[in-house]
Amino acid sequence: METNQFSEKFFSEIKKGYVKGWNLHKKNKCLLTVCYGKVVFNFIDGRKKSRSFNKEEKIILDKKNYGIIIVPPGIWFSFTTKNKISVIANFLNNPHSDNETLKINKIKNYKIK
């Protein structure tokens, strides 16, 4: 998915002390970026045939370290902030569907509040 090819976009606010996620899209690619604040994204590869299966990665985005994170289907992700409030933008290549998205409250040592 190129950055100009998306079907749906939404914004998500996260407050200090909370974690949003864990989400996994079965078919959708996500483009994630931070609009305001500083966000810590956690990723775990859930693709069983991938060389990085079950590997964890953390990426921090803010105004000094800005960019777009492309999340392919099959990757679990969550995010949090240490700021009072932060806002992310999420662009999907297809319209959101509850049937296409998996959500859980805990992966390994990460727990959702």
Secondary structure in CASP SS format (residue, H / E / C, confidence):
PFRMAT SS
TARGET T0000
AUTHOR 0000-0000-0000
METHOD secondary structure of the structure
MODEL  1
M C 1.00
E C 1.00
T C 1.00
N C 1.00
Q C 1.00
F C 1.00
S C 1.00
E E 1.00
K E 1.00
F E 1.00
F E 1.00
S E 1.00
E E 1.00
I E 1.00
K E 1.00
K C 1.00
G C 1.00
Y C 1.00
V E 1.00
K E 1.00
G E 1.00
W E 1.00
N E 1.00
L E 1.00
H E 1.00
K C 1.00
K C 1.00
N C 1.00
K C 1.00
C E 1.00
L E 1.00
L E 1.00
T E 1.00
V E 1.00
C E 1.00
Y E 1.00
G C 1.00
K C 1.00
V E 1.00
V E 1.00
F E 1.00
N E 1.00
F E 1.00
I E 1.00
D E 1.00
G C 1.00
R C 1.00
K C 1.00
K C 1.00
S C 1.00
R C 1.00
S C 1.00
F C 1.00
N C 1.00
K C 1.00
E E 1.00
E E 1.00
K E 1.00
I E 1.00
I E 1.00
L E 1.00
D C 1.00
K C 1.00
K C 1.00
N C 1.00
Y C 1.00
G C 1.00
I C 1.00
I E 1.00
I E 1.00
V E 1.00
P C 1.00
P C 1.00
G C 1.00
I E 1.00
W E 1.00
F E 1.00
S E 1.00
F E 1.00
T E 1.00
T E 1.00
K C 1.00
N C 1.00
K C 1.00
I E 1.00
S E 1.00
V E 1.00
I E 1.00
A E 1.00
N E 1.00
F E 1.00
L E 1.00
N C 1.00
N C 1.00
P C 1.00
H C 1.00
S C 1.00
D C 1.00
N C 1.00
E C 1.00
T E 1.00
L E 1.00
K E 1.00
I C 1.00
N C 1.00
K E 1.00
I E 1.00
K C 1.00
N C 1.00
Y E 1.00
K E 1.00
I C 1.00
K C 1.00
END
